[in-house]
């Protein structure tokens, strides 16, 4: 049977990763308004979508092990 709990230092690492991803996402969304180049804007939008997906997966993981 797998262990569904994390050690305290592991919980801090997961929270740190989540916070870092959220900060990066917010920065990208804010800076995207200043971008004029359509190719760069498209790349940034793809990155934002990818980060949103990653954040949802991380939230699912956190909820699954009962950190929140």
N, C-alpha and C positions, 0 to 999 in steps of 0.2 A: 504494500500500500504506500503511495507516495506521500511525503510530508507536505502539507499545504500551509506551512507557516514559514516565516523568514526570521532569521536572527535580527536583533535590533540594528546592527550595522548594515545589514542587507536592506532593511526597510528604509533607512536613511539614504542609501544609494538609489533605490527605486524612486523615492520622493525627489531626490536631486535630479535624476534623469527627467522625470516628469516636469519639474519646474523649468529645467533648461529647455526642453522642447516647447513648452508653452511660451517662454520668453522669446525664443527664436521665431516662433510663429507670429507673435504679436509684432515683432520688429519687421518681419517680412511684409505683413499686411499693411503696416504703417508706411513703409518705404515704397511700396508698390505704387502708391498714388503719384509719386514723383517721377516714375519711369515713363519715358516717352517711346522708347523702342519696343515695337510690338513683339519681336522675337524674345527679347529679354522678359517682357511682361508675361508672355506665354510660359516661359521657363519658370518664372517665379510662381505663377498660378499652379503649375504642375507640382512644384515643390510644396506649396501651401496645402494642396490636396493630399499629398503624400504625408505631410506632417500631421494633418488632421486625422488621417487613417491610423497613423502610428500612435497618436494620442488616445484614440478610441481603443486601440488594442491594449495600450498600457493601462487605461482605466479599467478595462475588462479584467486584466490580470490582477490589478489591485483589488477590485471588488471580489474576484474569485478566491483570493486568499484572505480576505477580511481585513485589509489594512485601513479601509475607510469606514 
